[in-house]
Amino acid sequence: MHEQETALIRALVPVAWADGDFAKKEQEMLDAFLEAYGATDAEKAELREYAKEKRTLEDIELNNLSASDRRVLLQHAVLLSFADGQQSPAESEFLAALAKRLRVPDDEAKAVITEAEARARKHLNLL
């Protein structure tokens, strides 16, 4: 994977921990992201090791994320928040805080989150 893709997937780990539980479904979805981005076995192992410890917003490094990457991250984060079939209030609050940390303007962040939530709800059977 490229450095940007690694940073993007690594930044999803705090989302998986947002409700305080890194559940099996969230682990499976992170694995799916790793596959989609063409991660090597070593990269997969490194991310799985990183994800064993609870991560927070402060663990998200912004340096390697372009403005476009930040919006993709926000979309992926919304999908990940539905991994177990529903989005908890803690996950919803986390997404709002994530948008601010990513410096996505409020109006745009609201639109990105709303569209991604609709997409996630429509395809819950695939998550």
C-alpha positions as CSV (number, residue, x, y, z in Angstrom):
1,M,0.0,0.0,0.0
2,H,1.0,3.6,-0.4
3,E,1.8,5.7,2.6
4,Q,-1.5,7.6,2.3
5,E,-3.5,4.4,2.1
6,T,-1.7,3.0,5.2
7,A,-2.4,6.2,7.1
8,L,-6.1,6.1,6.0
9,I,-6.6,2.5,7.2
10,R,-4.6,3.1,10.4
11,A,-6.9,6.1,11.1
12,L,-9.9,3.8,11.0
13,V,-8.7,1.9,14.1
14,P,-9.9,4.6,16.5
15,V,-13.3,4.4,14.8
16,A,-13.4,0.7,15.5
17,W,-12.8,1.5,19.2
18,A,-15.3,4.4,19.3
19,D,-17.9,2.5,21.3
20,G,-15.2,1.1,23.6
21,D,-15.4,-2.4,22.0
22,F,-13.3,-3.6,19.0
23,A,-15.8,-6.3,18.0
24,K,-15.3,-9.1,15.6
25,K,-17.4,-7.5,12.9
26,E,-15.3,-4.4,13.1
27,Q,-12.1,-6.5,12.8
28,E,-13.6,-8.2,9.7
29,M,-14.4,-4.8,8.1
30,L,-10.9,-3.6,8.8
31,D,-9.6,-6.7,7.1
32,A,-11.9,-6.0,4.2
33,F,-10.4,-2.5,3.9
34,L,-6.9,-4.0,4.0
35,E,-7.9,-6.4,1.2
36,A,-9.5,-3.6,-0.9
37,Y,-6.4,-1.5,-0.6
38,G,-4.1,-4.4,-1.5
39,A,-2.2,-4.6,1.8
40,T,0.6,-7.1,2.0
41,D,0.6,-9.8,4.7
42,A,3.2,-7.8,6.6
43,E,1.0,-4.7,6.4
44,K,-2.1,-6.6,7.6
45,A,-0.1,-8.1,10.5
46,E,1.2,-4.6,11.5
47,L,-2.3,-3.1,11.4
48,R,-3.8,-6.0,13.4
49,E,-1.1,-5.5,16.0
50,Y,-1.7,-1.8,16.1
51,A,-5.5,-2.4,16.5
52,K,-5.0,-4.6,19.6
53,E,-4.6,-1.5,21.8
54,K,-7.5,1.0,22.2
55,R,-6.9,4.0,20.0
56,T,-8.5,7.5,20.1
57,L,-8.9,10.5,18.0
58,E,-5.5,11.8,19.1
59,D,-3.9,8.7,17.5
60,I,-5.0,9.8,14.1
61,E,-2.0,11.3,12.3
62,L,-3.1,13.9,9.7
63,N,0.2,14.5,8.1
64,N,-0.2,11.9,5.4
65,L,-3.8,12.5,4.6
66,S,-4.8,14.9,1.8
67,A,-8.1,16.8,1.9
68,S,-9.5,14.1,-0.3
69,D,-8.2,11.4,1.9
70,R,-9.8,13.0,4.9
71,R,-13.2,12.9,3.2
72,V,-12.7,9.2,2.2
73,L,-11.7,8.5,5.8
74,L,-14.9,10.1,7.1
75,Q,-17.0,8.0,4.6
76,H,-15.2,4.8,5.6
77,A,-15.6,5.7,9.3
78,V,-19.3,5.9,8.8
79,L,-19.5,2.5,7.2
80,L,-17.3,1.0,9.9
81,S,-19.6,2.5,12.6
82,F,-22.4,0.3,11.1
83,A,-20.3,-2.9,11.2
84,D,-22.4,-4.5,13.9
85,G,-25.7,-3.5,12.2
86,Q,-26.3,-0.2,14.0
87,Q,-24.5,3.0,14.9
88,S,-24.3,3.6,18.6
89,P,-24.7,7.1,20.0
90,A,-21.0,7.0,21.0
91,E,-20.1,6.2,17.4
92,S,-22.2,9.0,16.1
93,E,-20.5,11.5,18.5
94,F,-17.2,10.1,17.5
95,L,-17.9,10.8,13.8
96,A,-18.7,14.4,14.6
97,A,-15.5,14.8,16.5
98,L,-13.6,13.0,13.8
99,A,-14.9,15.4,11.2
100,K,-13.6,18.3,13.3
101,R,-10.2,16.7,13.8
102,L,-10.0,16.1,10.0
103,R,-10.9,19.8,9.5
104,V,-13.8,19.0,7.2
105,P,-16.1,22.1,7.2
106,D,-19.3,21.5,9.2
107,D,-21.7,21.7,6.3
108,E,-19.6,19.4,4.1
109,A,-19.0,16.9,7.0
110,K,-22.8,16.8,7.7
111,A,-23.4,16.0,4.0
112,V,-20.7,13.3,3.8
113,I,-21.9,11.7,7.0
114,T,-25.6,11.8,6.0
115,E,-24.9,10.3,2.6
116,A,-22.6,7.6,4.0
117,E,-25.1,6.7,6.7
118,A,-27.9,6.3,4.0
119,R,-25.5,4.1,2.0
120,A,-24.6,2.0,5.0
121,R,-28.3,1.5,6.0
122,K,-29.2,0.5,2.5
123,H,-26.5,-2.1,2.4
124,L,-26.5,-3.4,5.9
125,N,-26.8,-6.9,4.6
126,L,-23.4,-6.5,3.0
127,L,-21.6,-5.1,6.0
